[in-house]
C-alpha cells in the first residue's frame, strides 16, 4: 500500500466520507459518537469535514468499529461499566 502524507487532501475527503458513513450507520450524533470513542466533538467534525483524517489509535479504532461494531460496542461499554478490568490488564 502506498504511503500517504498526513495532509493529503484526497485522503482527508475519503476519510470524511468513511467517518460520516460509519457514524450514520450507528445512528449516533456527532456528540454521541465522539463521547463513545473518547475524542472531542471537534475532532469528529474535523474528520467529517475533511479538515483532518483519523490516525494512530483513532484510525485503528474506526477500522475495528467498521469490521466488528457489536464487539467493539460491548468492549467499550465494559470499559465504562467495569473500570477495574482495565487496570487488571
N, C-alpha and C positions, 0 to 999 in steps of 0.2 A: 504494500500500500504506500503510495507516495506521501511524503511528509508535507504538511501544510503549515504555513505561517499562522501564528495565533491571530493576526489581524487580517486574515484572508476574507474579503467581503463575500465571496461565493460560499465559503464555509459558514459564515455567520447567517446568511439567508437560509441555507439548508437546515442549520440547527434551529433557526427561528421557527420554521415550518414544523420541524420534528417536535420541538418543545410545546408549541400550541396544540398540535395534534394529540400528543401524549396527555397533556392536561385535560383537553376536551374529552378524550376517551374515558378519563377517570371522573368526569363530571365534577371538577373542582374549580373554584375561583382561583385567581392568581394568589390571593391571600392564603387560602386553604392549602394550595399546593406548596407554596413557599414554607409555611409552617410545618407541613407534613415532612418535607425533605430537609428542613433545617437551614434554609437560606433566607435572605431578605426578599421581600416582595419586589424591591428594586432590581434585584438580581434576576428574578423571573421575568420582569418586564423588559430588562435589557436583552435577555435571551430571545424573548418573543418578538422584540422589535428589531432584532438582528444587529444590535449595537455590540453585543458580546456573545461569545459562544461558551458553553459549559466546558470545563477542562478538569483534569485530575479526578479527584474523588466524585465531584458532582457529575461529570460525564459518565463515569463508571456506574454511579447510582441510577442515572437516567436509562442507561442501557439495561440494567437489571430490571428496572420497573417495566420497561418495554417488553422484555423477554418473559418475566415472571411476576406480573402485577400482584397476584393474590399472595404469593410467598413473601414478597417484599412488604406488602401491607401488613401481613402477620408479624414479620420481623420488626418493622418499625413500631407497630403497636406494642409489641412485647418490650421494647426498649423503654417506652414511655411508662408502661404499666409495671415493669419489673426492673427498676434501675440497678438493683443489686446484682442481677445476672450480668450486666455489662462489666462490673468491676471484677467479677469472678473469672471472666475470660481473660 
